[in-house]
Amino acid sequence: MIIRSAKVQDCHLLSNLAYQSKAYWGYVEDFLQQCKDDLTITKEYIVENPVFVMESDNKIVAFYSFTINEMKLDALFIDPDYIGKGFGRIIWDHLLNKAKELGISEFTLDSEPNAEGFYLKMGAKKIGSTQSTVFHDRHLPLMKVKVF
């Protein structure tokens, strides 16, 4: 297993992985289609932001990204076949070390409601809620992580 910087040619694989990871939570297809723009990782996004992928057996199985100017974990997605097998902890530890390297002492994230328990287990604290960028009547857990 390796974790490396994303390449622009990874954009379609990452977008598909984000979509499949979101679908893991049992959302109906209409909901997922409305989220598609938010789940799309563009070449420009990879160039402009720190994006890291985890590979296992030459397959991308997870990725995360930061938006530095907002001190925000923008994305963390794991292939559904790898959820619950320790990959989340491994990539989380990597992202904390990468945050230190990037000079980030704390960051926020808008959690998928079904993933809130994972983030709490990883040490994040719920500090409120934030409005969904897709569904204005939906609120997501707003979490904060201190990097030590």
Secondary structure as a PSIPRED ss2 file (coil, helix, strand):
# PSIPRED VFORMAT (PSIPRED V4.0)

   1 M C   1.000  0.000  0.000
   2 I E   0.000  0.000  1.000
   3 I E   0.000  0.000  1.000
   4 R E   0.000  0.000  1.000
   5 S E   0.000  0.000  1.000
   6 A C   1.000  0.000  0.000
   7 K C   1.000  0.000  0.000
   8 V H   0.000  1.000  0.000
   9 Q H   0.000  1.000  0.000
  10 D H   0.000  1.000  0.000
  11 C H   0.000  1.000  0.000
  12 H H   0.000  1.000  0.000
  13 L H   0.000  1.000  0.000
  14 L H   0.000  1.000  0.000
  15 S H   0.000  1.000  0.000
  16 N H   0.000  1.000  0.000
  17 L H   0.000  1.000  0.000
  18 A H   0.000  1.000  0.000
  19 Y H   0.000  1.000  0.000
  20 Q H   0.000  1.000  0.000
  21 S H   0.000  1.000  0.000
  22 K H   0.000  1.000  0.000
  23 A H   0.000  1.000  0.000
  24 Y C   1.000  0.000  0.000
  25 W C   1.000  0.000  0.000
  26 G C   1.000  0.000  0.000
  27 Y C   1.000  0.000  0.000
  28 V C   1.000  0.000  0.000
  29 E H   0.000  1.000  0.000
  30 D H   0.000  1.000  0.000
  31 F H   0.000  1.000  0.000
  32 L H   0.000  1.000  0.000
  33 Q H   0.000  1.000  0.000
  34 Q H   0.000  1.000  0.000
  35 C H   0.000  1.000  0.000
  36 K H   0.000  1.000  0.000
  37 D H   0.000  1.000  0.000
  38 D H   0.000  1.000  0.000
  39 L H   0.000  1.000  0.000
  40 T C   1.000  0.000  0.000
  41 I C   1.000  0.000  0.000
  42 T C   1.000  0.000  0.000
  43 K H   0.000  1.000  0.000
  44 E H   0.000  1.000  0.000
  45 Y H   0.000  1.000  0.000
  46 I H   0.000  1.000  0.000
  47 V H   0.000  1.000  0.000
  48 E H   0.000  1.000  0.000
  49 N C   1.000  0.000  0.000
  50 P C   1.000  0.000  0.000
  51 V E   0.000  0.000  1.000
  52 F E   0.000  0.000  1.000
  53 V E   0.000  0.000  1.000
  54 M E   0.000  0.000  1.000
  55 E E   0.000  0.000  1.000
  56 S E   0.000  0.000  1.000
  57 D C   1.000  0.000  0.000
  58 N C   1.000  0.000  0.000
  59 K E   0.000  0.000  1.000
  60 I E   0.000  0.000  1.000
  61 V E   0.000  0.000  1.000
  62 A E   0.000  0.000  1.000
  63 F E   0.000  0.000  1.000
  64 Y E   0.000  0.000  1.000
  65 S E   0.000  0.000  1.000
  66 F E   0.000  0.000  1.000
  67 T E   0.000  0.000  1.000
  68 I H   0.000  1.000  0.000
  69 N H   0.000  1.000  0.000
  70 E H   0.000  1.000  0.000
  71 M C   1.000  0.000  0.000
  72 K E   0.000  0.000  1.000
  73 L E   0.000  0.000  1.000
  74 D E   0.000  0.000  1.000
  75 A E   0.000  0.000  1.000
  76 L E   0.000  0.000  1.000
  77 F E   0.000  0.000  1.000
  78 I E   0.000  0.000  1.000
  79 D C   1.000  0.000  0.000
  80 P H   0.000  1.000  0.000
  81 D H   0.000  1.000  0.000
  82 Y H   0.000  1.000  0.000
  83 I C   1.000  0.000  0.000
  84 G C   1.000  0.000  0.000
  85 K C   1.000  0.000  0.000
  86 G C   1.000  0.000  0.000
  87 F H   0.000  1.000  0.000
  88 G H   0.000  1.000  0.000
  89 R H   0.000  1.000  0.000
  90 I H   0.000  1.000  0.000
  91 I H   0.000  1.000  0.000
  92 W H   0.000  1.000  0.000
  93 D H   0.000  1.000  0.000
  94 H H   0.000  1.000  0.000
  95 L H   0.000  1.000  0.000
  96 L H   0.000  1.000  0.000
  97 N H   0.000  1.000  0.000
  98 K H   0.000  1.000  0.000
  99 A H   0.000  1.000  0.000
 100 K H   0.000  1.000  0.000
 101 E H   0.000  1.000  0.000
 102 L C   1.000  0.000  0.000
 103 G C   1.000  0.000  0.000
 104 I C   1.000  0.000  0.000
 105 S C   1.000  0.000  0.000
 106 E E   0.000  0.000  1.000
 107 F E   0.000  0.000  1.000
 108 T E   0.000  0.000  1.000
 109 L E   0.000  0.000  1.000
 110 D E   0.000  0.000  1.000
 111 S C   1.000  0.000  0.000
 112 E C   1.000  0.000  0.000
 113 P H   0.000  1.000  0.000
 114 N H   0.000  1.000  0.000
 115 A H   0.000  1.000  0.000
 116 E H   0.000  1.000  0.000
 117 G H   0.000  1.000  0.000
 118 F H   0.000  1.000  0.000
 119 Y H   0.000  1.000  0.000
 120 L H   0.000  1.000  0.000
 121 K H   0.000  1.000  0.000
 122 M C   1.000  0.000  0.000
 123 G C   1.000  0.000  0.000
 124 A C   1.000  0.000  0.000
 125 K E   0.000  0.000  1.000
 126 K E   0.000  0.000  1.000
 127 I E   0.000  0.000  1.000
 128 G E   0.000  0.000  1.000
 129 S E   0.000  0.000  1.000
 130 T E   0.000  0.000  1.000
 131 Q E   0.000  0.000  1.000
 132 S C   1.000  0.000  0.000
 133 T C   1.000  0.000  0.000
 134 V C   1.000  0.000  0.000
 135 F C   1.000  0.000  0.000
 136 H C   1.000  0.000  0.000
 137 D C   1.000  0.000  0.000
 138 R C   1.000  0.000  0.000
 139 H E   0.000  0.000  1.000
 140 L E   0.000  0.000  1.000
 141 P E   0.000  0.000  1.000
 142 L E   0.000  0.000  1.000
 143 M E   0.000  0.000  1.000
 144 K E   0.000  0.000  1.000
 145 V E   0.000  0.000  1.000
 146 K E   0.000  0.000  1.000
 147 V C   1.000  0.000  0.000
 148 F C   1.000  0.000  0.000
